[in-house]
Amino acid sequence: MTDSVPHAALDQLREAVSGEAVTPSDAAFDSVRQVHNGMIDKRPAVIVRCQNTADIVKAVRFAREHSLEISVRGGGHNVAGRAVTDGGVMIDTQTMKGVHVNPSTSRVRAQAGLSWNEYNRATAAYGLATTGGVVSTTGVAGLTLGGGLGWLMGKYGMAVDNVRSVEVVDAEGQILTADDNENPDLYWALRGGGGNFGVASSFEFDAHQVSTIYGGLCAFAVEDAPKLWEFFGEFSADAPDELTLVMAMVHAPDGSGHKIVGIGMCHCGDQADGEKAADAIRGAATPLLDMLGPLPYPIQNTLLDAGFPKGARNYWKSAYFKEITTDTVAAMVDRFEQTPSIMSGMVIEHFHGAVTRVPATATAFPHREPGYNLVLTGVWPDNAGDDANIAWVRETFGTLTPYMSDAAYVNYLGDDDGARVQAAYGPCWERLQSVKRTYDPENVFHLNQNIAP
Ligand SMILES: Cc1cc2nc3c(=O)[nH]c(=O)nc-3n(C[C@H](O)[C@H](O)[C@H](O)COP(=O)(O)OP(=O)(O)OC[C@H]3O[C@@H](n4cnc5c(N)ncnc54)[C@H](O)[C@@H]3O)c2cc1C
């Protein structure tokens, strides 16, 4: 039990909420406070495992009344680890798993604690899907609030582009609706501005008719990397909206440590067109492993999950490319050869199609130029590897900086990237600050990639 919060107040909180209030003296405390990134080791005074919006209201008011810092967890995946507070109130929405699909409107009301695999399972029953991440264990809430890129984005835009309404609990503990009609400025800011404006309790999404896609992964020898990057640049530049592509230098999943190049694809249109795209990928070099074919969309979304186990240690850096030249590729291949961990990789995500037809300031996610994003995913198993792996990510990012722009995707920023937040929001920054002044002038919600009021 923490010293900073009176026992009687915690007892009252326990009585007041439908979910649980977990404190350090509870047996479950250590497992509940854990998030995806094993480097995060923070101890909240209390974790409110919310069951509904009323629980969130009570948790916000409790924190304010006792002057405690607030953190908010959705899926708990963010590598910066700001879903957990040291000594404050962790508002845990991960326990809110409700989802209702309306097949006649193709709209989905999803509570904030769903992961994308849970969301996908619910919508797949109706032959529907919404753009989520490329890894299905990621949370709907954090991913959507920051932008949300994924396998369906070429055709259907980012997750934010599919949000029609959000229910939010603000810094005063009031329940607000944010949509085109009510609080439209908040609605704008929530679509990219992260957890800066309140606690999202649920989202209303558009869903689309997607069931069997043509997708999967194809792996090649790392020696083929230069010609594969060249192929990828040309092939992706002509990709139709239906085809979303990701390319990565990673390690073979068998634990051998073999370095490989993987190309992942998802074609959500005509199967014959999907097969043609797959043939082009297969023909780019000699595949070591060809897992391309028709797949249910929810399976496509799980193909990369095993590469990112919960509890592994993570340190990432990311930015958008200015250009990918022969020099860029040579530098990437050279740095990849020096990775200290066989769990780490370099991932390039291609932006095109529907994502790029939304004006840069129409939502608070401004990255609407066609192009590529790079993520250096430093992942390793235990703390003995911390120094070497963090150094590898930092040095690699330094080497690649000349090829990168200032722009960054806020959901990939790390704990030490605070100085890059303004650049990440680019032309949306001033309006975001203004909305922050309206809805959270005291910066109650600051454990995030913060937009100071
Ligand atoms: C393995 C892995 C794969 C990823 N793949 C993708 C991908 O394909 N596409 C992509 O776009 N991103 C991807 N990401 C990044 C991901 O979008 C962010 O990490 C995102 O923040 C995760 O959301 P979460 O809810 O799981 O995380 P959390 O850590 O729970 O939340 C992150 C932050 O979001 C805010 N937040 C969370 N829930 C709420 C809520 N209910 N109300 C208000 N604020 C809230 C809080 O500020 C919190 O600190 C990936 C991350 C990982 C680790």
Ligand as a Chemical Component Dictionary entry (heavy atoms), coordinates in Angstrom:
data_LIG
# 
_chem_comp.id                   LIG 
_chem_comp.type                 NON-POLYMER 
_chem_comp.pdbx_formal_charge   0 
_chem_comp.three_letter_code    LIG 
# 
loop_
_chem_comp_atom.comp_id 
_chem_comp_atom.atom_id 
_chem_comp_atom.alt_atom_id 
_chem_comp_atom.type_symbol 
_chem_comp_atom.charge 
_chem_comp_atom.model_Cartn_x 
_chem_comp_atom.model_Cartn_y 
_chem_comp_atom.model_Cartn_z 
_chem_comp_atom.pdbx_ordinal 
LIG C1  C1  C 0 5.133  -4.596 -31.591 1  
LIG C2  C2  C 0 4.517  -3.298 -31.986 2  
LIG C3  C3  C 0 3.948  -3.167 -33.228 3  
LIG C4  C4  C 0 3.385  -1.958 -33.622 4  
LIG N1  N1  N 0 2.821  -1.873 -34.869 5  
LIG C5  C5  C 0 2.200  -0.735 -35.215 6  
LIG C6  C6  C 0 1.531  -0.635 -36.472 7  
LIG O1  O1  O 0 1.512  -1.552 -37.255 8  
LIG N2  N2  N 0 0.917  0.521  -36.782 9  
LIG C7  C7  C 0 0.935  1.583  -35.941 10 
LIG O2  O2  O 0 0.344  2.591  -36.285 11 
LIG N3  N3  N 0 1.567  1.514  -34.770 12 
LIG C8  C8  C 0 2.191  0.398  -34.389 13 
LIG N4  N4  N 0 2.824  0.336  -33.186 14 
LIG C9  C9  C 0 2.881  1.528  -32.362 15 
LIG C10 C10 C 0 1.578  1.658  -31.603 16 
LIG O3  O3  O 0 0.636  2.334  -32.398 17 
LIG C11 C11 C 0 1.782  2.481  -30.341 18 
LIG O4  O4  O 0 2.707  1.815  -29.533 19 
LIG C12 C12 C 0 0.476  2.687  -29.616 20 
LIG O5  O5  O 0 0.647  3.712  -28.678 21 
LIG C13 C13 C 0 0.009  1.434  -28.921 22 
LIG O6  O6  O 0 -1.249 1.615  -28.367 23 
LIG P1  P1  P 0 -1.647 0.796  -27.062 24 
LIG O7  O7  O 0 -3.007 1.198  -26.693 25 
LIG O8  O8  O 0 -1.344 -0.631 -27.252 26 
LIG O9  O9  O 0 -0.545 1.347  -26.049 27 
LIG P2  P2  P 0 -0.548 1.976  -24.605 28 
LIG O10 O10 O 0 0.869  1.889  -24.173 29 
LIG O11 O11 O 0 -1.594 1.410  -23.742 30 
LIG O12 O12 O 0 -0.932 3.465  -24.881 31 
LIG C14 C14 C 0 -0.047 4.363  -25.473 32 
LIG C15 C15 C 0 -0.445 5.761  -25.082 33 
LIG O13 O13 O 0 -1.689 6.058  -25.702 34 
LIG C16 C16 C 0 -2.522 6.764  -24.804 35 
LIG N5  N5  N 0 -3.728 5.963  -24.551 36 
LIG C17 C17 C 0 -3.862 4.628  -24.553 37 
LIG N6  N6  N 0 -5.137 4.287  -24.308 38 
LIG C18 C18 C 0 -5.812 5.434  -24.149 39 
LIG C19 C19 C 0 -7.171 5.757  -23.885 40 
LIG N7  N7  N 0 -8.090 4.818  -23.708 41 
LIG N8  N8  N 0 -7.497 7.061  -23.799 42 
LIG C20 C20 C 0 -6.587 8.040  -23.938 43 
LIG N9  N9  N 0 -5.291 7.791  -24.178 44 
LIG C21 C21 C 0 -4.907 6.501  -24.292 45 
LIG C22 C22 C 0 -1.702 7.013  -23.553 46 
LIG O14 O14 O 0 -1.072 8.283  -23.650 47 
LIG C23 C23 C 0 -0.672 5.925  -23.588 48 
LIG O15 O15 O 0 0.533  6.251  -22.946 49 
LIG C24 C24 C 0 3.399  -0.859 -32.754 50 
LIG C25 C25 C 0 3.988  -0.985 -31.494 51 
LIG C26 C26 C 0 4.546  -2.191 -31.109 52 
LIG C27 C27 C 0 5.210  -2.315 -29.754 53 
# 
loop_
_chem_comp_bond.comp_id 
_chem_comp_bond.atom_id_1 
_chem_comp_bond.atom_id_2 
_chem_comp_bond.value_order 
_chem_comp_bond.pdbx_ordinal 
LIG C1  C2  SING 1  
LIG C2  C3  SING 2  
LIG C2  C26 DOUB 3  
LIG C3  C4  DOUB 4  
LIG C4  N1  SING 5  
LIG C4  C24 SING 6  
LIG N1  C5  DOUB 7  
LIG C5  C6  SING 8  
LIG C5  C8  SING 9  
LIG C6  O1  DOUB 10 
LIG C6  N2  SING 11 
LIG N2  C7  SING 12 
LIG C7  O2  DOUB 13 
LIG C7  N3  SING 14 
LIG N3  C8  DOUB 15 
LIG C8  N4  SING 16 
LIG N4  C9  SING 17 
LIG N4  C24 SING 18 
LIG C9  C10 SING 19 
LIG C10 O3  SING 20 
LIG C10 C11 SING 21 
LIG C11 O4  SING 22 
LIG C11 C12 SING 23 
LIG C12 O5  SING 24 
LIG C12 C13 SING 25 
LIG C13 O6  SING 26 
LIG O6  P1  SING 27 
LIG P1  O7  DOUB 28 
LIG P1  O8  SING 29 
LIG P1  O9  SING 30 
LIG O9  P2  SING 31 
LIG P2  O10 DOUB 32 
LIG P2  O11 SING 33 
LIG P2  O12 SING 34 
LIG O12 C14 SING 35 
LIG C14 C15 SING 36 
LIG C15 O13 SING 37 
LIG C15 C23 SING 38 
LIG O13 C16 SING 39 
LIG C16 N5  SING 40 
LIG C16 C22 SING 41 
LIG N5  C17 SING 42 
LIG N5  C21 SING 43 
LIG C17 N6  DOUB 44 
LIG N6  C18 SING 45 
LIG C18 C19 SING 46 
LIG C18 C21 DOUB 47 
LIG C19 N7  SING 48 
LIG C19 N8  DOUB 49 
LIG N8  C20 SING 50 
LIG C20 N9  DOUB 51 
LIG N9  C21 SING 52 
LIG C22 O14 SING 53 
LIG C22 C23 SING 54 
LIG C23 O15 SING 55 
LIG C24 C25 DOUB 56 
LIG C25 C26 SING 57 
LIG C26 C27 SING 58 
# 
